[in-house]
Amino acid sequence: MIKALQLYIEGVSLREIERLLGVSHVSVMNWVKKYQIKVPENLAYHPTYKVFNHSELTEFMSKPENVAGAGMIITELGDKFMLIRWERFRA
């Protein structure tokens, strides 16, 4: 449930959460309502996400151009890893 809500807050759609986690989008919608989760209204960034196996994640993270100038969250999805990435805020 917590991973589903984290993804929802990051802007991942209910249907995509269903595909990624294998939990019904209706369940996620019910949790959002139950816990009164609000997505930030004024997102000045658009996160992207990718799903990797361990070796793909290691290779991705080893390249400086993939990690420079961005914020990231990596979370475990069974035997895979999901990386959520967004550009850093610029003044």
PDB file of N, CA, C and O in Angstrom:
ATOM      1  N   MET A   1       0.823  -1.193   0.000  1.00  0.00           N
ATOM      2  CA  MET A   1       0.000   0.000   0.000  1.00  0.00           C
ATOM      3  C   MET A   1       0.868   1.258   0.000  1.00  0.00           C
ATOM      4  O   MET A   1       0.576   2.206  -0.729  1.00  0.00           O
ATOM      5  N   ILE A   2       1.918   1.279   0.798  1.00  0.00           N
ATOM      6  CA  ILE A   2       2.756   2.473   0.891  1.00  0.00           C
ATOM      7  C   ILE A   2       3.419   2.781  -0.449  1.00  0.00           C
ATOM      8  O   ILE A   2       3.445   3.939  -0.867  1.00  0.00           O
ATOM      9  N   LYS A   3       3.951   1.771  -1.126  1.00  0.00           N
ATOM     10  CA  LYS A   3       4.568   1.997  -2.441  1.00  0.00           C
ATOM     11  C   LYS A   3       3.550   2.563  -3.429  1.00  0.00           C
ATOM     12  O   LYS A   3       3.860   3.464  -4.208  1.00  0.00           O
ATOM     13  N   ALA A   4       2.336   2.025  -3.389  1.00  0.00           N
ATOM     14  CA  ALA A   4       1.291   2.508  -4.292  1.00  0.00           C
ATOM     15  C   ALA A   4       1.003   3.982  -4.033  1.00  0.00           C
ATOM     16  O   ALA A   4       0.868   4.761  -4.977  1.00  0.00           O
ATOM     17  N   LEU A   5       0.909   4.368  -2.779  1.00  0.00           N
ATOM     18  CA  LEU A   5       0.626   5.768  -2.446  1.00  0.00           C
ATOM     19  C   LEU A   5       1.803   6.672  -2.800  1.00  0.00           C
ATOM     20  O   LEU A   5       1.603   7.804  -3.239  1.00  0.00           O
ATOM     21  N   GLN A   6       3.029   6.180  -2.611  1.00  0.00           N
ATOM     22  CA  GLN A   6       4.204   6.967  -3.007  1.00  0.00           C
ATOM     23  C   GLN A   6       4.185   7.228  -4.510  1.00  0.00           C
ATOM     24  O   GLN A   6       4.444   8.344  -4.961  1.00  0.00           O
ATOM     25  N   LEU A   7       3.879   6.194  -5.271  1.00  0.00           N
ATOM     26  CA  LEU A   7       3.826   6.353  -6.721  1.00  0.00           C
ATOM     27  C   LEU A   7       2.730   7.323  -7.132  1.00  0.00           C
ATOM     28  O   LEU A   7       2.919   8.134  -8.038  1.00  0.00           O
ATOM     29  N   TYR A   8       1.591   7.239  -6.469  1.00  0.00           N
ATOM     30  CA  TYR A   8       0.480   8.145  -6.764  1.00  0.00           C
ATOM     31  C   TYR A   8       0.910   9.596  -6.520  1.00  0.00           C
ATOM     32  O   TYR A   8       0.631  10.473  -7.337  1.00  0.00           O
ATOM     33  N   ILE A   9       1.581   9.844  -5.407  1.00  0.00           N
ATOM     34  CA  ILE A   9       2.036  11.196  -5.081  1.00  0.00           C
ATOM     35  C   ILE A   9       3.062  11.678  -6.100  1.00  0.00           C
ATOM     36  O   ILE A   9       3.130  12.871  -6.393  1.00  0.00           O
ATOM     37  N   GLU A  10       3.856  10.767  -6.639  1.00  0.00           N
ATOM     38  CA  GLU A  10       4.856  11.124  -7.651  1.00  0.00           C
ATOM     39  C   GLU A  10       4.242  11.373  -9.022  1.00  0.00           C
ATOM     40  O   GLU A  10       4.941  11.801  -9.940  1.00  0.00           O
ATOM     41  N   GLY A  11       2.942  11.114  -9.175  1.00  0.00           N
ATOM     42  CA  GLY A  11       2.288  11.413 -10.437  1.00  0.00           C
ATOM     43  C   GLY A  11       2.055  10.219 -11.343  1.00  0.00           C
ATOM     44  O   GLY A  11       1.637  10.384 -12.489  1.00  0.00           O
ATOM     45  N   VAL A  12       2.320   9.016 -10.843  1.00  0.00           N
ATOM     46  CA  VAL A  12       2.071   7.816 -11.644  1.00  0.00           C
ATOM     47  C   VAL A  12       0.568   7.547 -11.635  1.00  0.00           C
ATOM     48  O   VAL A  12      -0.072   7.643 -10.588  1.00  0.00           O
ATOM     49  N   SER A  13       0.004   7.213 -12.790  1.00  0.00           N
ATOM     50  CA  SER A  13      -1.443   7.001 -12.886  1.00  0.00           C
ATOM     51  C   SER A  13      -1.870   5.740 -12.142  1.00  0.00           C
ATOM     52  O   SER A  13      -1.067   4.840 -11.895  1.00  0.00           O
ATOM     53  N   LEU A  14      -3.151   5.695 -11.792  1.00  0.00           N
ATOM     54  CA  LEU A  14      -3.698   4.536 -11.071  1.00  0.00           C
ATOM     55  C   LEU A  14      -3.531   3.259 -11.887  1.00  0.00           C
ATOM     56  O   LEU A  14      -3.169   2.221 -11.333  1.00  0.00           O
ATOM     57  N   ARG A  15      -3.784   3.315 -13.171  1.00  0.00           N
ATOM     58  CA  ARG A  15      -3.646   2.127 -14.035  1.00  0.00           C
ATOM     59  C   ARG A  15      -2.192   1.673 -14.128  1.00  0.00           C
ATOM     60  O   ARG A  15      -1.908   0.475 -14.156  1.00  0.00           O
ATOM     61  N   GLU A  16      -1.270   2.641 -14.175  1.00  0.00           N
ATOM     62  CA  GLU A  16       0.143   2.275 -14.250  1.00  0.00           C
ATOM     63  C   GLU A  16       0.605   1.666 -12.928  1.00  0.00           C
ATOM     64  O   GLU A  16       1.407   0.732 -12.927  1.00  0.00           O
ATOM     65  N   ILE A  17       0.113   2.178 -11.813  1.00  0.00           N
ATOM     66  CA  ILE A  17       0.420   1.580 -10.507  1.00  0.00           C
ATOM     67  C   ILE A  17      -0.077   0.144 -10.475  1.00  0.00           C
ATOM     68  O   ILE A  17       0.603  -0.744  -9.961  1.00  0.00           O
ATOM     69  N   GLU A  18      -1.258  -0.078 -11.021  1.00  0.00           N
ATOM     70  CA  GLU A  18      -1.812  -1.425 -11.106  1.00  0.00           C
ATOM     71  C   GLU A  18      -0.870  -2.347 -11.882  1.00  0.00           C
ATOM     72  O   GLU A  18      -0.609  -3.471 -11.453  1.00  0.00           O
ATOM     73  N   ARG A  19      -0.361  -1.878 -13.019  1.00  0.00           N
ATOM     74  CA  ARG A  19       0.542  -2.692 -13.833  1.00  0.00           C
ATOM     75  C   ARG A  19       1.871  -2.936 -13.132  1.00  0.00           C
ATOM     76  O   ARG A  19       2.416  -4.038 -13.193  1.00  0.00           O
ATOM     77  N   LEU A  20       2.392  -1.911 -12.466  1.00  0.00           N
ATOM     78  CA  LEU A  20       3.696  -2.039 -11.818  1.00  0.00           C
ATOM     79  C   LEU A  20       3.666  -2.922 -10.577  1.00  0.00           C
ATOM     80  O   LEU A  20       4.551  -3.755 -10.378  1.00  0.00           O
ATOM     81  N   LEU A  21       2.654  -2.740  -9.749  1.00  0.00           N
ATOM     82  CA  LEU A  21       2.623  -3.426  -8.456  1.00  0.00           C
ATOM     83  C   LEU A  21       1.700  -4.637  -8.413  1.00  0.00           C
ATOM     84  O   LEU A  21       1.773  -5.445  -7.488  1.00  0.00           O
ATOM     85  N   GLY A  22       0.832  -4.761  -9.416  1.00  0.00           N
ATOM     86  CA  GLY A  22      -0.097  -5.892  -9.419  1.00  0.00           C
ATOM     87  C   GLY A  22      -1.222  -5.749  -8.417  1.00  0.00           C
ATOM     88  O   GLY A  22      -1.801  -6.742  -7.978  1.00  0.00           O
ATOM     89  N   VAL A  23      -1.533  -4.514  -8.055  1.00  0.00           N
ATOM     90  CA  VAL A  23      -2.638  -4.236  -7.134  1.00  0.00           C
ATOM     91  C   VAL A  23      -3.698  -3.448  -7.902  1.00  0.00           C
ATOM     92  O   VAL A  23      -3.369  -2.578  -8.708  1.00  0.00           O
ATOM     93  N   SER A  24      -4.946  -3.753  -7.652  1.00  0.00           N
ATOM     94  CA  SER A  24      -6.041  -3.131  -8.383  1.00  0.00           C
ATOM     95  C   SER A  24      -6.002  -1.606  -8.277  1.00  0.00           C
ATOM     96  O   SER A  24      -5.751  -1.047  -7.210  1.00  0.00           O
ATOM     97  N   HIS A  25      -6.258  -0.945  -9.418  1.00  0.00           N
ATOM     98  CA  HIS A  25      -6.310   0.522  -9.392  1.00  0.00           C
ATOM     99  C   HIS A  25      -7.449   1.012  -8.505  1.00  0.00           C
ATOM    100  O   HIS A  25      -7.377   2.107  -7.947  1.00  0.00           O
ATOM    101  N   VAL A  26      -8.497   0.207  -8.375  1.00  0.00           N
ATOM    102  CA  VAL A  26      -9.619   0.569  -7.496  1.00  0.00           C
ATOM    103  C   VAL A  26      -9.162   0.553  -6.038  1.00  0.00           C
ATOM    104  O   VAL A  26      -9.561   1.412  -5.252  1.00  0.00           O
ATOM    105  N   SER A  27      -8.328  -0.419  -5.678  1.00  0.00           N
ATOM    106  CA  SER A  27      -7.784  -0.459  -4.310  1.00  0.00           C
ATOM    107  C   SER A  27      -6.957   0.784  -4.032  1.00  0.00           C
ATOM    108  O   SER A  27      -7.077   1.397  -2.971  1.00  0.00           O
ATOM    109  N   VAL A  28      -6.114   1.154  -4.996  1.00  0.00           N
ATOM    110  CA  VAL A  28      -5.288   2.353  -4.819  1.00  0.00           C
ATOM    111  C   VAL A  28      -6.176   3.577  -4.670  1.00  0.00           C
ATOM    112  O   VAL A  28      -5.933   4.419  -3.805  1.00  0.00           O
ATOM    113  N   MET A  29      -7.203   3.685  -5.505  1.00  0.00           N
ATOM    114  CA  MET A  29      -8.129   4.811  -5.428  1.00  0.00           C
ATOM    115  C   MET A  29      -8.805   4.854  -4.054  1.00  0.00           C
ATOM    116  O   MET A  29      -8.970   5.930  -3.478  1.00  0.00           O
ATOM    117  N   ASN A  30      -9.192   3.693  -3.532  1.00  0.00           N
ATOM    118  CA  ASN A  30      -9.821   3.637  -2.206  1.00  0.00           C
ATOM    119  C   ASN A  30      -8.852   4.066  -1.107  1.00  0.00           C
ATOM    120  O   ASN A  30      -9.257   4.751  -0.168  1.00  0.00           O
ATOM    121  N   TRP A  31      -7.579   3.674  -1.208  1.00  0.00           N
ATOM    122  CA  TRP A  31      -6.588   4.099  -0.218  1.00  0.00           C
ATOM    123  C   TRP A  31      -6.371   5.603  -0.282  1.00  0.00           C
ATOM    124  O   TRP A  31      -6.235   6.260   0.750  1.00  0.00           O
ATOM    125  N   VAL A  32      -6.340   6.150  -1.502  1.00  0.00           N
ATOM    126  CA  VAL A  32      -6.166   7.599  -1.669  1.00  0.00           C
ATOM    127  C   VAL A  32      -7.303   8.327  -0.967  1.00  0.00           C
ATOM    128  O   VAL A  32      -7.079   9.314  -0.267  1.00  0.00           O
ATOM    129  N   LYS A  33      -8.524   7.837  -1.157  1.00  0.00           N
ATOM    130  CA  LYS A  33      -9.681   8.459  -0.503  1.00  0.00           C
ATOM    131  C   LYS A  33      -9.646   8.262   1.006  1.00  0.00           C
ATOM    132  O   LYS A  33      -9.879   9.205   1.764  1.00  0.00           O
ATOM    133  N   LYS A  34      -9.356   7.038   1.445  1.00  0.00           N
ATOM    134  CA  LYS A  34      -9.352   6.715   2.874  1.00  0.00           C
ATOM    135  C   LYS A  34      -8.360   7.581   3.642  1.00  0.00           C
ATOM    136  O   LYS A  34      -8.679   8.095   4.715  1.00  0.00           O
ATOM    137  N   TYR A  35      -7.159   7.741   3.093  1.00  0.00           N
ATOM    138  CA  TYR A  35      -6.108   8.497   3.780  1.00  0.00           C
ATOM    139  C   TYR A  35      -6.018   9.946   3.321  1.00  0.00           C
ATOM    140  O   TYR A  35      -5.106  10.676   3.708  1.00  0.00           O
ATOM    141  N   GLN A  36      -6.971  10.354   2.494  1.00  0.00           N
ATOM    142  CA  GLN A  36      -7.077  11.741   2.020  1.00  0.00           C
ATOM    143  C   GLN A  36      -5.751  12.247   1.445  1.00  0.00           C
ATOM    144  O   GLN A  36      -5.269  13.325   1.793  1.00  0.00           O
ATOM    145  N   ILE A  37      -5.182  11.438   0.558  1.00  0.00           N
ATOM    146  CA  ILE A  37      -3.908  11.781  -0.082  1.00  0.00           C
ATOM    147  C   ILE A  37      -4.163  12.841  -1.147  1.00  0.00           C
ATOM    148  O   ILE A  37      -5.053  12.697  -1.985  1.00  0.00           O
ATOM    149  N   LYS A  38      -3.387  13.883  -1.104  1.00  0.00           N
ATOM    150  CA  LYS A  38      -3.488  14.961  -2.084  1.00  0.00           C
ATOM    151  C   LYS A  38      -2.184  15.047  -2.872  1.00  0.00           C
ATOM    152  O   LYS A  38      -1.100  15.081  -2.289  1.00  0.00           O
ATOM    153  N   VAL A  39      -2.294  15.080  -4.173  1.00  0.00           N
ATOM    154  CA  VAL A  39      -1.129  15.267  -5.031  1.00  0.00           C
ATOM    155  C   VAL A  39      -0.816  16.756  -5.050  1.00  0.00           C
ATOM    156  O   VAL A  39      -1.731  17.572  -5.164  1.00  0.00           O
ATOM    157  N   PRO A  40       0.458  17.130  -4.942  1.00  0.00           N
ATOM    158  CA  PRO A  40       0.788  18.559  -5.025  1.00  0.00           C
ATOM    159  C   PRO A  40       0.200  19.170  -6.289  1.00  0.00           C
ATOM    160  O   PRO A  40       0.337  18.621  -7.382  1.00  0.00           O
ATOM    161  N   GLU A  41      -0.462  20.324  -6.123  1.00  0.00           N
ATOM    162  CA  GLU A  41      -1.208  20.927  -7.226  1.00  0.00           C
ATOM    163  C   GLU A  41      -0.324  21.539  -8.299  1.00  0.00           C
ATOM    164  O   GLU A  41      -0.636  21.453  -9.486  1.00  0.00           O
ATOM    165  N   ASN A  42       0.758  22.145  -7.897  1.00  0.00           N
ATOM    166  CA  ASN A  42       1.557  22.908  -8.846  1.00  0.00           C
ATOM    167  C   ASN A  42       2.901  22.229  -9.063  1.00  0.00           C
ATOM    168  O   ASN A  42       3.931  22.716  -8.597  1.00  0.00           O
ATOM    169  N   LEU A  43       2.890  21.106  -9.769  1.00  0.00           N
ATOM    170  CA  LEU A  43       4.134  20.399 -10.034  1.00  0.00           C
ATOM    171  C   LEU A  43       4.903  21.133 -11.125  1.00  0.00           C
ATOM    172  O   LEU A  43       4.447  21.240 -12.264  1.00  0.00           O
ATOM    173  N   ALA A  44       6.065  21.630 -10.761  1.00  0.00           N
ATOM    174  CA  ALA A  44       6.916  22.317 -11.730  1.00  0.00           C
ATOM    175  C   ALA A  44       7.866  21.325 -12.394  1.00  0.00           C
ATOM    176  O   ALA A  44       8.786  21.722 -13.109  1.00  0.00           O
ATOM    177  N   TYR A  45       7.644  20.054 -12.160  1.00  0.00           N
ATOM    178  CA  TYR A  45       8.478  19.036 -12.765  1.00  0.00           C
ATOM    179  C   TYR A  45       7.595  17.870 -13.182  1.00  0.00           C
ATOM    180  O   TYR A  45       6.477  17.698 -12.696  1.00  0.00           O
ATOM    181  N   HIS A  46       8.126  17.091 -14.081  1.00  0.00           N
ATOM    182  CA  HIS A  46       7.409  15.917 -14.556  1.00  0.00           C
ATOM    183  C   HIS A  46       8.296  14.705 -14.354  1.00  0.00           C
ATOM    184  O   HIS A  46       9.226  14.478 -15.128  1.00  0.00           O
ATOM    185  N   PRO A  47       8.017  13.920 -13.316  1.00  0.00           N
ATOM    186  CA  PRO A  47       8.880  12.766 -13.080  1.00  0.00           C
ATOM    187  C   PRO A  47       8.721  11.716 -14.179  1.00  0.00           C
ATOM    188  O   PRO A  47       7.656  11.561 -14.777  1.00  0.00           O
ATOM    189  N   THR A  48       9.796  11.018 -14.414  1.00  0.00           N
ATOM    190  CA  THR A  48       9.771   9.871 -15.317  1.00  0.00           C
ATOM    191  C   THR A  48      10.200   8.665 -14.509  1.00  0.00           C
ATOM    192  O   THR A  48      10.857   8.808 -13.478  1.00  0.00           O
ATOM    193  N   TYR A  49       9.841   7.494 -14.961  1.00  0.00           N
ATOM    194  CA  TYR A  49      10.268   6.309 -14.238  1.00  0.00           C
ATOM    195  C   TYR A  49      10.650   5.215 -15.218  1.00  0.00           C
ATOM    196  O   TYR A  49      10.174   5.158 -16.352  1.00  0.00           O
ATOM    197  N   LYS A  50      11.523   4.354 -14.736  1.00  0.00           N
ATOM    198  CA  LYS A  50      11.974   3.199 -15.503  1.00  0.00           C
ATOM    199  C   LYS A  50      12.076   2.031 -14.543  1.00  0.00           C
ATOM    200  O   LYS A  50      12.360   2.211 -13.359  1.00  0.00           O
ATOM    201  N   VAL A  51      11.844   0.835 -15.057  1.00  0.00           N
ATOM    202  CA  VAL A  51      11.988  -0.379 -14.265  1.00  0.00           C
ATOM    203  C   VAL A  51      13.212  -1.126 -14.791  1.00  0.00           C
ATOM    204  O   VAL A  51      13.340  -1.366 -15.991  1.00  0.00           O
ATOM    205  N   PHE A  52      14.112  -1.490 -13.868  1.00  0.00           N
ATOM    206  CA  PHE A  52      15.369  -2.141 -14.216  1.00  0.00           C
ATOM    207  C   PHE A  52      15.534  -3.441 -13.434  1.00  0.00           C
ATOM    208  O   PHE A  52      14.970  -3.597 -12.351  1.00  0.00           O
ATOM    209  N   ASN A  53      16.311  -4.376 -13.989  1.00  0.00           N
ATOM    210  CA  ASN A  53      16.811  -5.462 -13.152  1.00  0.00           C
ATOM    211  C   ASN A  53      18.099  -4.939 -12.512  1.00  0.00           C
ATOM    212  O   ASN A  53      18.514  -3.817 -12.800  1.00  0.00           O
ATOM    213  N   HIS A  54      18.730  -5.730 -11.657  1.00  0.00           N
ATOM    214  CA  HIS A  54      19.883  -5.236 -10.907  1.00  0.00           C
ATOM    215  C   HIS A  54      21.036  -4.803 -11.810  1.00  0.00           C
ATOM    216  O   HIS A  54      21.611  -3.735 -11.601  1.00  0.00           O
ATOM    217  N   SER A  55      21.379  -5.602 -12.796  1.00  0.00           N
ATOM    218  CA  SER A  55      22.518  -5.251 -13.658  1.00  0.00           C
ATOM    219  C   SER A  55      22.220  -4.008 -14.502  1.00  0.00           C
ATOM    220  O   SER A  55      23.113  -3.191 -14.728  1.00  0.00           O
ATOM    221  N   GLU A  56      20.980  -3.858 -14.968  1.00  0.00           N
ATOM    222  CA  GLU A  56      20.610  -2.662 -15.732  1.00  0.00           C
ATOM    223  C   GLU A  56      20.679  -1.410 -14.863  1.00  0.00           C
ATOM    224  O   GLU A  56      21.133  -0.360 -15.317  1.00  0.00           O
ATOM    225  N   LEU A  57      20.228  -1.522 -13.610  1.00  0.00           N
ATOM    226  CA  LEU A  57      20.283  -0.383 -12.695  1.00  0.00           C
ATOM    227  C   LEU A  57      21.734  -0.004 -12.413  1.00  0.00           C
ATOM    228  O   LEU A  57      22.077   1.178 -12.409  1.00  0.00           O
ATOM    229  N   THR A  58      22.576  -0.990 -12.179  1.00  0.00           N
ATOM    230  CA  THR A  58      23.994  -0.731 -11.924  1.00  0.00           C
ATOM    231  C   THR A  58      24.636  -0.022 -13.108  1.00  0.00           C
ATOM    232  O   THR A  58      25.385   0.938 -12.930  1.00  0.00           O
ATOM    233  N   GLU A  59      24.345  -0.490 -14.307  1.00  0.00           N
ATOM    234  CA  GLU A  59      24.893   0.142 -15.506  1.00  0.00           C
ATOM    235  C   GLU A  59      24.379   1.574 -15.657  1.00  0.00           C
ATOM    236  O   GLU A  59      25.155   2.480 -15.961  1.00  0.00           O
ATOM    237  N   PHE A  60      23.077   1.786 -15.449  1.00  0.00           N
ATOM    238  CA  PHE A  60      22.481   3.121 -15.560  1.00  0.00           C
ATOM    239  C   PHE A  60      23.137   4.089 -14.575  1.00  0.00           C
ATOM    240  O   PHE A  60      23.485   5.212 -14.940  1.00  0.00           O
ATOM    241  N   MET A  61      23.304   3.647 -13.321  1.00  0.00           N
ATOM    242  CA  MET A  61      23.843   4.522 -12.274  1.00  0.00           C
ATOM    243  C   MET A  61      25.330   4.785 -12.451  1.00  0.00           C
ATOM    244  O   MET A  61      25.851   5.752 -11.894  1.00  0.00           O
ATOM    245  N   SER A  62      26.023   3.949 -13.211  1.00  0.00           N
ATOM    246  CA  SER A  62      27.467   4.135 -13.406  1.00  0.00           C
ATOM    247  C   SER A  62      27.794   5.250 -14.397  1.00  0.00           C
ATOM    248  O   SER A  62      28.945   5.677 -14.486  1.00  0.00           O
ATOM    249  N   LYS A  63      26.800   5.722 -15.136  1.00  0.00           N
ATOM    250  CA  LYS A  63      27.030   6.772 -16.140  1.00  0.00           C
ATOM    251  C   LYS A  63      26.708   8.135 -15.537  1.00  0.00           C
ATOM    252  O   LYS A  63      25.557   8.390 -15.182  1.00  0.00           O
ATOM    253  N   PRO A  64      27.699   9.014 -15.413  1.00  0.00           N
ATOM    254  CA  PRO A  64      27.490  10.329 -14.786  1.00  0.00           C
ATOM    255  C   PRO A  64      26.371  11.148 -15.427  1.00  0.00           C
ATOM    256  O   PRO A  64      25.666  11.879 -14.731  1.00  0.00           O
ATOM    257  N   GLU A  65      26.202  11.036 -16.732  1.00  0.00           N
ATOM    258  CA  GLU A  65      25.159  11.831 -17.398  1.00  0.00           C
ATOM    259  C   GLU A  65      23.755  11.417 -16.974  1.00  0.00           C
ATOM    260  O   GLU A  65      22.818  12.202 -17.119  1.00  0.00           O
ATOM    261  N   ASN A  66      23.587  10.210 -16.456  1.00  0.00           N
ATOM    262  CA  ASN A  66      22.275   9.756 -16.009  1.00  0.00           C
ATOM    263  C   ASN A  66      21.919  10.259 -14.613  1.00  0.00           C
ATOM    264  O   ASN A  66      20.743  10.308 -14.251  1.00  0.00           O
ATOM    265  N   VAL A  67      22.922  10.629 -13.835  1.00  0.00           N
ATOM    266  CA  VAL A  67      22.646  11.042 -12.457  1.00  0.00           C
ATOM    267  C   VAL A  67      22.860  12.527 -12.216  1.00  0.00           C
ATOM    268  O   VAL A  67      22.384  13.057 -11.212  1.00  0.00           O
ATOM    269  N   ALA A  68      23.559  13.207 -13.103  1.00  0.00           N
ATOM    270  CA  ALA A  68      23.831  14.636 -12.920  1.00  0.00           C
ATOM    271  C   ALA A  68      22.568  15.458 -13.154  1.00  0.00           C
ATOM    272  O   ALA A  68      21.827  15.215 -14.107  1.00  0.00           O
ATOM    273  N   GLY A  69      22.327  16.433 -12.279  1.00  0.00           N
ATOM    274  CA  GLY A  69      21.242  17.382 -12.473  1.00  0.00           C
ATOM    275  C   GLY A  69      19.849  16.842 -12.258  1.00  0.00           C
ATOM    276  O   GLY A  69      18.882  17.412 -12.763  1.00  0.00           O
ATOM    277  N   ALA A  70      19.724  15.754 -11.519  1.00  0.00           N
ATOM    278  CA  ALA A  70      18.401  15.169 -11.314  1.00  0.00           C
ATOM    279  C   ALA A  70      18.264  14.649  -9.896  1.00  0.00           C
ATOM    280  O   ALA A  70      19.251  14.288  -9.254  1.00  0.00           O
ATOM    281  N   GLY A  71      17.025  14.615  -9.414  1.00  0.00           N
ATOM    282  CA  GLY A  71      16.706  13.932  -8.170  1.00  0.00           C
ATOM    283  C   GLY A  71      16.165  12.560  -8.518  1.00  0.00           C
ATOM    284  O   GLY A  71      15.548  12.377  -9.568  1.00  0.00           O
ATOM    285  N   MET A  72      16.394  11.597  -7.639  1.00  0.00           N
ATOM    286  CA  MET A  72      15.952  10.236  -7.927  1.00  0.00           C
ATOM    287  C   MET A  72      15.501   9.523  -6.664  1.00  0.00           C
ATOM    288  O   MET A  72      15.986   9.782  -5.562  1.00  0.00           O
ATOM    289  N   ILE A  73      14.566   8.625  -6.863  1.00  0.00           N
ATOM    290  CA  ILE A  73      14.163   7.682  -5.829  1.00  0.00           C
ATOM    291  C   ILE A  73      14.221   6.307  -6.486  1.00  0.00           C
ATOM    292  O   ILE A  73      13.723   6.118  -7.596  1.00  0.00           O
ATOM    293  N   ILE A  74      14.830   5.355  -5.796  1.00  0.00           N
ATOM    294  CA  ILE A  74      14.864   3.978  -6.286  1.00  0.00           C
ATOM    295  C   ILE A  74      14.129   3.122  -5.277  1.00  0.00           C
ATOM    296  O   ILE A  74      14.418   3.171  -4.081  1.00  0.00           O
ATOM    297  N   THR A  75      13.179   2.338  -5.756  1.00  0.00           N
ATOM    298  CA  THR A  75      12.412   1.476  -4.879  1.00  0.00           C
ATOM    299  C   THR A  75      12.364   0.064  -5.454  1.00  0.00           C
ATOM    300  O   THR A  75      12.384  -0.126  -6.670  1.00  0.00           O
ATOM    301  N   GLU A  76      12.303  -0.903  -4.578  1.00  0.00           N
ATOM    302  CA  GLU A  76      12.289  -2.300  -4.988  1.00  0.00           C
ATOM    303  C   GLU A  76      10.893  -2.714  -5.423  1.00  0.00           C
ATOM    304  O   GLU A  76       9.902  -2.371  -4.777  1.00  0.00           O
ATOM    305  N   LEU A  77      10.823  -3.449  -6.516  1.00  0.00           N
ATOM    306  CA  LEU A  77       9.561  -4.007  -7.018  1.00  0.00           C
ATOM    307  C   LEU A  77       9.783  -5.497  -7.239  1.00  0.00           C
ATOM    308  O   LEU A  77      10.075  -5.927  -8.355  1.00  0.00           O
ATOM    309  N   GLY A  78       9.647  -6.269  -6.197  1.00  0.00           N
ATOM    310  CA  GLY A  78       9.904  -7.705  -6.311  1.00  0.00           C
ATOM    311  C   GLY A  78      11.360  -7.941  -6.630  1.00  0.00           C
ATOM    312  O   GLY A  78      12.231  -7.582  -5.837  1.00  0.00           O
ATOM    313  N   ASP A  79      11.650  -8.547  -7.793  1.00  0.00           N
ATOM    314  CA  ASP A  79      13.034  -8.800  -8.186  1.00  0.00           C
ATOM    315  C   ASP A  79      13.578  -7.704  -9.101  1.00  0.00           C
ATOM    316  O   ASP A  79      14.659  -7.860  -9.667  1.00  0.00           O
ATOM    317  N   LYS A  80      12.851  -6.605  -9.253  1.00  0.00           N
ATOM    318  CA  LYS A  80      13.276  -5.488 -10.090  1.00  0.00           C
ATOM    319  C   LYS A  80      13.337  -4.218  -9.240  1.00  0.00           C
ATOM    320  O   LYS A  80      12.993  -4.227  -8.058  1.00  0.00           O
ATOM    321  N   PHE A  81      13.772  -3.148  -9.856  1.00  0.00           N
ATOM    322  CA  PHE A  81      13.889  -1.856  -9.187  1.00  0.00           C
ATOM    323  C   PHE A  81      13.256  -0.786 -10.067  1.00  0.00           C
ATOM    324  O   PHE A  81      13.435  -0.788 -11.285  1.00  0.00           O
ATOM    325  N   MET A  82      12.518   0.122  -9.448  1.00  0.00           N
ATOM    326  CA  MET A  82      11.948   1.238 -10.188  1.00  0.00           C
ATOM    327  C   MET A  82      12.684   2.502  -9.783  1.00  0.00           C
ATOM    328  O   MET A  82      12.848   2.796  -8.599  1.00  0.00           O
ATOM    329  N   LEU A  83      13.123   3.240 -10.790  1.00  0.00           N
ATOM    330  CA  LEU A  83      13.803   4.498 -10.581  1.00  0.00           C
ATOM    331  C   LEU A  83      12.869   5.612 -11.019  1.00  0.00           C
ATOM    332  O   LEU A  83      12.450   5.657 -12.176  1.00  0.00           O
ATOM    333  N   ILE A  84      12.544   6.508 -10.103  1.00  0.00           N
ATOM    334  CA  ILE A  84      11.757   7.701 -10.426  1.00  0.00           C
ATOM    335  C   ILE A  84      12.755   8.851 -10.471  1.00  0.00           C
ATOM    336  O   ILE A  84      13.511   9.062  -9.523  1.00  0.00           O
ATOM    337  N   ARG A  85      12.755   9.585 -11.565  1.00  0.00           N
ATOM    338  CA  ARG A  85      13.754  10.643 -11.776  1.00  0.00           C
ATOM    339  C   ARG A  85      13.049  11.930 -12.166  1.00  0.00           C
ATOM    340  O   ARG A  85      12.069  11.913 -12.910  1.00  0.00           O
ATOM    341  N   TRP A  86      13.559  13.050 -11.653  1.00  0.00           N
ATOM    342  CA  TRP A  86      13.023  14.347 -12.048  1.00  0.00           C
ATOM    343  C   TRP A  86      14.168  15.352 -12.103  1.00  0.00           C
ATOM    344  O   TRP A  86      15.154  15.237 -11.374  1.00  0.00           O
ATOM    345  N   GLU A  87      14.017  16.335 -12.979  1.00  0.00           N
ATOM    346  CA  GLU A  87      15.016  17.382 -13.104  1.00  0.00           C
ATOM    347  C   GLU A  87      14.995  18.243 -11.846  1.00  0.00           C
ATOM    348  O   GLU A  87      13.933  18.520 -11.289  1.00  0.00           O
ATOM    349  N   ARG A  88      16.161  18.656 -11.413  1.00  0.00           N
ATOM    350  CA  ARG A  88      16.226  19.535 -10.249  1.00  0.00           C
ATOM    351  C   ARG A  88      15.609  20.881 -10.577  1.00  0.00           C
ATOM    352  O   ARG A  88      15.629  21.337 -11.720  1.00  0.00           O
ATOM    353  N   PHE A  89      15.059  21.507  -9.540  1.00  0.00           N
ATOM    354  CA  PHE A  89      14.480  22.836  -9.716  1.00  0.00           C
ATOM    355  C   PHE A  89      15.575  23.831 -10.058  1.00  0.00           C
ATOM    356  O   PHE A  89      16.673  23.784  -9.503  1.00  0.00           O
ATOM    357  N   ARG A  90      15.265  24.716 -10.966  1.00  0.00           N
ATOM    358  CA  ARG A  90      16.216  25.760 -11.345  1.00  0.00           C
ATOM    359  C   ARG A  90      15.601  27.125 -11.037  1.00  0.00           C
ATOM    360  O   ARG A  90      14.420  27.358 -11.296  1.00  0.00           O
ATOM    361  N   ALA A  91      16.398  28.004 -10.494  1.00  0.00           N
ATOM    362  CA  ALA A  91      15.918  29.354 -10.135  1.00  0.00           C
ATOM    363  C   ALA A  91      15.844  30.251 -11.347  1.00  0.00           C
ATOM    364  O   ALA A  91      15.463  31.416 -11.230  1.00  0.00           O
TER     365      ALA A  91
END
